[in-house]
Every structure is written in structure tokens, then in C-alpha cells.
Amino acid sequence: MIRPVRVVPPSVADLETQLGDALRAARIEAGLSQAELAAHAAVSVSAVRALETARGSSTQTLLRVVRELGLDGWIQAVAPGPAFSPLAAARAAPPRQRVRRPRSGSA
């Protein structure tokens, strides 16, 4: 009898390590030191270091660093915007115009 293979999802610690490695690689590819990235993203050097070494950080710090590295696509992949917005469609539509009919009986 063949038993199905159970796939174990990565742990939170593993995901943090992968994220930190990816951020470090993107920073190095951008030619930035941790201090330069911190200054551009308006966060502390220790916050950048914490992200890169999987010691955690705030969501705001993560978003600032990701945005500064030009990785906004990550954000859209995790939290995509609405596919259709009725309000945006209504605002983009041309204004409605009324049909004016000539008045009858006036001469």
C-alpha cells in the first residue's frame, strides 16, 4: 500500500528567515548598506538588521523597507486591491446628460 506524502508547511521561523534573506539580497542588489537603507526608509539600522536576521519588526517598518527597495509587488501579492470598485467606476464615468425636448404648444 502506498501512503500519501504529507507536505509540512514551513514554520514561521523558516518564513522569517526566507524573508530576511530576500530583503538582504534586494538591499545588496540595490547597492545599499544597512545604514543607507535605514536612512532612506526612515527606520533605524537595528530595525533593518532585525528584519534581515529574522528577529522580527513592525509591519510599518517592513512596509517602509519593502517600498524603499522597490518591492511593492510583494505587497500587492499579499494584499491585492479590489478587482472592481463600483465607486471608482462611477467616478470615472462621464456625467449623465439629460435629453432636452422642445416644448410643444409654444408658438
C-alpha positions, -999 to 999 in steps of 0.1 A, spaced: 0 0 0 14 34 -10 10 61 17 4 97 6 33 120 13 24 146 39 37 180 30 46 201 60 43 238 55 73 259 65 74 272 101 70 309 109 107 309 118 116 295 84 94 321 66 110 349 86 145 336 76 134 334 39 120 369 41 151 383 58 174 366 32 153 381 4 154 416 18 192 413 24 196 402 -12 175 430 -26 194 456 -5 227 443 -17 215 442 -53 204 479 -49 239 487 -37 228 499 -3 243 494 31 220 487 61 226 523 72 218 538 38 186 517 35 176 527 70 181 564 63 161 562 30 133 542 46 132 564 78 138 535 101 167 526 124 196 505 114 187 480 141 152 476 126 168 468 92 192 444 109 163 427 128 144 422 95 173 407 78 182 384 106 146 372 113 144 388 147 111 405 137 100 440 133 68 460 130 46 458 99 52 495 93 90 490 93 86 461 69 64 481 46 88 511 46 118 489 38 100 469 11 88 501 -5 122 517 -4 137 486 -21 111 489 -49 94 456 -40 59 470 -39 48 440 -59 53 419 -28 26 439 -10 2 435 -39 9 398 -40 0 395 -3 -29 420 -2 -42 427 -37 -65 456 -41 -101 451 -52 -105 439 -87 -135 461 -93 -146 492 -74 -181 504 -81 -172 538 -67 -142 542 -89 -163 532 -119 -190 557 -111 -164 585 -107 -147 576 -140 -179 576 -160 -188 607 -179 -216 628 -163 -251 620 -174 -268 644 -197 -305 649 -199 -322 649 -233 -339 682 -239 -371 681 -259 -386 711 -275 -417 723 -258 -448 717 -277 -477 742 -279 -455 773 -279 -456 794 -310 
